[in-house]
Amino acid sequence: MQAIQRWCGLTLIAWGLWGCQQAATPTKTANNEQGDGASTGANGNIIPAASISAQPIQKPLKKLDGMELEEDPELVEDDVEIIDDPQPGTPEFTLREVAQLRFQPAPTTSDRDEARQFRKERNDKIIDMTATVIKQTFQNPKKVRIFEVAVNYMLEARLELALQGDREDIQALYDDANVLWERDPKSKPAADAAYTLVNFAYTNARNTTTKDNKWLVEFNRQAIHFAKNFPQETTRGQTMLFTAARSCELHGLSKPAIEAYTMLQQSYPQSQQAQRAKGVIRRLQLPGKPVNLAGPTIDGGFLSMEDVGGKPVLLVFWTSQATPFLNDLPALQEFHKAYAKQGLTLVGVCLDEDRAATEKFLNDRQITWPQIFYDDAGKKGWNNPIASYYGVQDVSNWLIDSKGTVISTSIKVAELEDQLTKLNRPPATRAAKQVSSQRQ
């Protein structure tokens, strides 16, 4: 019964938008690397299609960077007050009832299932009512704003239902976005629908507790599609792309992060985010490549990676105010002592600004490894040329092997011992272990 109701509701919207025209069926793209169901419309642009299964909403992720995705600021409640006394049966009357229904107070209950059922019934009713408004207004140029607000209310209800994890409701949200895209890919409702899909994936990514990053990948994918398909949506596009790229970066998803940062550069080349993205992409592409950076040291000298050639290097980007670095410092000092005889060299890139305070910190903590430090006003702190060039946005540890090849630009202290053991293991020993492992 529920499936029939959803099908009827979607059919009503499709008929209302397309009239008597026959809708073209989207086809799956053959080159969709994620396998996540991107579809191609008649004009060749990528449009979204449902493909990933939902997970229950639980506790939020600890790491997801960027701004909250907010509602469209142009949509305010005054928009529905088109006439003072709308007559029953008119789209204005129905839309005013929808506006009132949206703020209908939920029953006071401690029963979560009862509260959930109330929200579902209310959202289903909103969808039915807005579908009627959409059918009444989609062809009337004088009712454009009524049509847009009705679509926005419908998408809001669809989103809340989809976030409960029901597959049919998720599919309905994606289907509505497809319908609006096919109606007019340059319209505000089409952009709002695509934005809702981004928000849907973003919310699921924030609230998942598992290590499965599929919703984060989907958020990244939808953000890229939004920027590609709606270039006029500058503010929303920039925010979403940077948030998606940064979030993927923080979770070690380098490939999707690079894709989003690249789209950010291409779509908004003059923005501050795009300028930052250039360096981040350079850093994310470093593993497996040689690096040779250099800079002045805090003791008045100059240090280049060539000066420590032939030895593994742990490059530590740090600031005395960063809690993660302070937490890792005791372990870093132990590694320095334990592996110094085996050739490991630690090099710090200090992102503090006050020379005297930095020197005191180094003395108090008995940090003896070389520190690259810039005194010039425009190069202090996070304006450090090395940090700027590689888009360093956090304290981090880089591991570089004895040939100057970058192993990692985000290695954790807990991973160091295993990685250092591999680097220091003689080639014959490594080969023997590999053969042994293959036999097993």
Secondary structure as UniProt FT lines:
FT   HELIX           2..18
FT   TURN            19..20
FT   STRAND          27..28
FT   TURN            30..31
FT   TURN            33..34
FT   STRAND          39..40
FT   TURN            42..43
FT   STRAND          46..47
FT   TURN            73..74
FT   HELIX           77..80
FT   TURN            88..89
FT   HELIX           91..102
FT   HELIX           112..137
FT   TURN            138..139
FT   HELIX           141..143
FT   HELIX           144..162
FT   TURN            163..165
FT   HELIX           167..183
FT   TURN            185..186
FT   HELIX           188..207
FT   HELIX           214..229
FT   TURN            231..232
FT   HELIX           234..250
FT   TURN            251..252
FT   HELIX           254..267
FT   TURN            269..270
FT   HELIX           272..284
FT   TURN            287..288
FT   STRAND          294..297
FT   TURN            298..299
FT   STRAND          302..304
FT   HELIX           305..308
FT   TURN            309..310
FT   STRAND          313..318
FT   TURN            320..321
FT   HELIX           323..339
FT   HELIX           340..342
FT   STRAND          345..350
FT   HELIX           355..364
FT   TURN            365..366
FT   STRAND          371..372
FT   HELIX           377..379
FT   HELIX           381..383
FT   HELIX           385..389
FT   TURN            390..391
FT   STRAND          396..400
FT   TURN            402..403
FT   STRAND          405..408
FT   HELIX           413..424
FT   HELIX           427..439
//
